Amino acid sequence: MLLRLRRVLMALSLVALVSSIVLLLNFTAPNPTGRRYSSAMPLVTGQASNRDIGLSGERILAADLRLPRNEDPDQLQCICNSSGSYKPPVSECRVCYAYTQTIANYRRPDFVAPGFIAEAKNRQDFPYSERDQVEQISDYALAAKALGIPLWLYVRVNTEVAPEFYRLVRETGGDVVAYFTVPGYVDPVDYAAQRSALVSGLALVVLGLWEFAGRRARRTVTIPAAPPKPGKLPRSPNPFGKADAAEDFMRRGKDRARGIIDREDSRSEMD
């Protein structure tokens, strides 16, 4: 029972450790980048002009999406007016890939991919009171729904986004992603994953040592000590040994004396 419990705990600790490492690698988020937050920190308010701040966010998102910016000369894909009353210049739009009646001239999203439209907004706040921003996101949402693809709106991790933008974007199947990091930001998932990795790693070490000790104990066989071999028992002294030896000595003495007498008698008879 104890062995089974130990191995179950080891399996759970291993799963927790692997899951924590996967989370720390930051590639499983449900948006086109696969990331929960940006791979680099863009410029923020006060560090540069608004144009440069916006451009820094677009460049980081381009790297994370592995897509060219739609501002590049070989891209320039636009959403155009469907009436055909206005034809954008080639220097601004190489191709109109979607049309909508709500657009007066054309709009050019930051990123256009076969499966989605993406827009970067490296801003401190994103209120619904700015008419041009509302019309822009609304036009992108209409085009995305017409094409049957999602719209993704990437903002800072601390940007205050008006609820209406969430509604517009989510109707396309996409979402508003709190993405661009700011100074002092700590991802809560990373924070939890780091501690989970530490705890599960320590648990694996302790349980592994316990398992090793248990296996070593099962392999060790205690051989009982052999009983001492019985030695030769000392001969018990023969109380009659000395008497027998004396009697034998006297008998041999008598035999020798008798022999001498017999020889003397033989000589006398010969004389």
Residue pairs with C-beta under 8 A, 6 or more apart in sequence:
3 214
6 207
6 210
6 211
6 214
7 211
9 203
9 207
10 204
10 207
10 208
10 211
13 200
13 201
13 203
13 204
13 207
14 200
14 204
16 196
16 197
16 199
16 200
17 196
17 197
17 200
17 201
17 204
19 193
19 196
20 193
20 194
20 196
20 197
20 200
21 193
21 197
22 28
23 189
23 190
23 192
23 193
24 190
24 193
24 194
24 197
26 35
26 36
26 37
26 187
26 190
27 34
27 35
28 34
29 35
29 36
31 152
31 175
31 177
31 179
32 65
32 113
32 115
32 116
32 118
32 152
33 61
33 64
33 65
33 179
35 64
35 179
36 179
36 187
36 189
37 157
37 178
37 179
37 180
37 181
37 185
37 187
38 60
38 61
38 64
38 179
38 180
38 181
39 60
39 63
39 64
40 60
40 63
40 181
41 180
41 181
41 182
41 183
42 53
42 56
42 57
42 59
42 60
42 122
42 180
42 181
43 52
43 53
43 56
43 57
43 122
44 53
44 122
44 124
44 156
44 182
44 183
45 53
45 124
47 53
48 56
53 122
54 120
54 121
54 122
54 123
56 122
57 120
57 121
57 122
57 154
57 180
58 69
58 71
58 110
58 120
58 122
59 69
60 180
61 110
61 111
61 118
61 120
61 154
61 179
62 68
62 69
62 111
65 111
65 113
65 118
67 111
67 113
67 118
68 74
68 75
69 75
69 110
69 111
70 76
70 77
70 108
70 109
70 110
70 111
70 112
71 108
71 110
74 94
75 94
75 112
76 91
76 92
76 93
76 94
76 95
76 108
77 93
77 94
77 95
77 96
77 97
77 108
77 109
77 112
78 88
78 92
78 93
78 95
78 96
78 97
78 106
78 107
78 108
79 96
79 97
79 98
79 99
79 100
79 103
79 106
79 107
79 108
79 109
79 139
79 140
79 143
80 86
80 88
80 93
80 96
80 98
80 99
80 103
80 105
80 106
81 99
81 100
81 101
81 103
81 104
81 105
81 106
82 99
82 100
82 101
82 103
83 101
86 104
86 105
86 106
88 96
88 105
88 106
92 106
92 108
93 106
93 108
96 106
97 112
97 147
98 143
98 146
98 147
99 143
99 146
100 139
100 142
100 143
100 146
102 135
102 138
102 139
102 142
103 139
107 136
107 139
107 140
109 117
109 118
109 119
109 140
110 118
110 119
110 120
111 117
111 118
111 119
111 120
114 149
115 149
115 150
116 144
116 149
116 150
116 151
116 152
116 174
117 140
117 143
117 144
117 147
117 149
117 150
117 151
117 152
117 174
118 151
118 152
118 153
118 154
119 137
119 140
119 151
119 152
119 153
119 154
120 154
120 180
121 153
121 154
121 155
121 159
122 155
122 156
122 180
123 155
123 156
123 159
124 156
124 158
124 159
124 160
125 159
125 160
125 161
126 133
126 155
126 159
126 160
126 161
126 162
126 165
127 160
127 162
128 134
128 162
128 163
128 164
128 165
129 162
134 164
137 151
137 153
137 165
137 168
137 169
138 168
140 151
141 151
141 168
141 169
141 171
141 172
144 150
144 151
144 172
144 173
144 174
145 171
145 172
149 172
149 173
150 172
150 173
150 174
150 175
151 169
151 172
151 174
152 169
152 174
152 175
152 177
153 161
153 165
153 169
153 174
153 175
153 176
153 177
154 177
154 179
154 180
155 161
155 176
155 177
155 178
155 179
155 180
156 178
156 179
156 180
156 181
156 182
157 178
157 179
157 180
157 181
157 182
157 185
158 178
158 182
158 185
159 178
161 176
165 176
166 175
166 176
169 175
169 176
170 176
